[in-house]
Amino acid sequence: MVLLPTARREEIVNILKTKDYAEISYLSQKFQVSEMTIRRDIEKLEKRNRVKRVYGGVRLKEVTERELERPIDERKSTNTLEKQAIAKKAAAFIEDGDVIAFDASTTAYELSRYIKYKKKVTVVTNNINIAVELSDDPEITVILLGGFVRRTSLSLIGSSLSKYLESIFIDKAFISCKALNFTDGITDSLMDEGEAKQAIIERSNKLFIVADHSKLDTIAFFKICPAKRVDSLITDSFIPLTDSQKACLDQYKDNGVDLIIAEPIPSHL
């Protein structure tokens, strides 16, 4: 991609509207220019108050110009019962001795709580909350992947994450998403979060998608993986599914994906 300097700078801003952070090396490779050229571009953009330089890269200055996640506390309170039921179902597929991976989703966080003090496993994650949650269980080894902190989700992102994963073999990955359908596969709203999920999936033997009913038959900005990569799909039917949602699940099932439907967890008397 060869662009005039002014066009290249605008494209850098556009990239930062979908990525929380971009590394100098990434931008250099993408635009096929030297890292020094990218640094000069960033310097000019910073003088215009459009970006902010950080160690090794750049962020967007105006947070209103990029797509933001809802804060994690808000996401935790959305479809909580569904996520807990899905997590309980998913926990049944985790066996002692497994090396498992969790993404930075709130559903994965609920799953981490279900295996705490119950399983003897190694957990690989880019989620700070999950690492803290499991840190006092002596039977669980936690590997927290390195990277830059996304404040809204307390996840770690960046190219260093995939490099760290190169030496790790994962038995089962439990990944959530913003949306899924059969034609477009598993998608997410943010590129850097999606890239982190991709890196985990790449090193995993089996992929479990854990997604509540609101994600079915929808599509988001960034493609994580095709439908054929999914081994198991765990969702819920707390409310009656639409015909299109049912058709979506049927497509996954007809193409060999193990479909698991979580039922409401009975309340304790």
Secondary structure as UniProt FT lines:
FT   HELIX           5..16
FT   TURN            17..18
FT   STRAND          22..23
FT   HELIX           24..31
FT   HELIX           35..47
FT   TURN            48..49
FT   STRAND          51..54
FT   TURN            55..56
FT   STRAND          57..60
FT   HELIX           63..65
FT   HELIX           72..76
FT   HELIX           80..91
FT   TURN            92..93
FT   TURN            96..97
FT   STRAND          99..102
FT   HELIX           106..115
FT   TURN            116..118
FT   STRAND          122..125
FT   HELIX           128..134
FT   TURN            135..136
FT   TURN            138..139
FT   STRAND          141..144
FT   STRAND          148..150
FT   TURN            151..154
FT   STRAND          155..157
FT   HELIX           159..165
FT   TURN            166..167
FT   STRAND          170..175
FT   STRAND          179..181
FT   TURN            182..184
FT   STRAND          185..188
FT   HELIX           191..202
FT   STRAND          204..210
FT   HELIX           213..215
FT   STRAND          222..225
FT   HELIX           227..229
FT   STRAND          232..236
FT   HELIX           243..254
FT   TURN            255..256
FT   STRAND          258..262
//
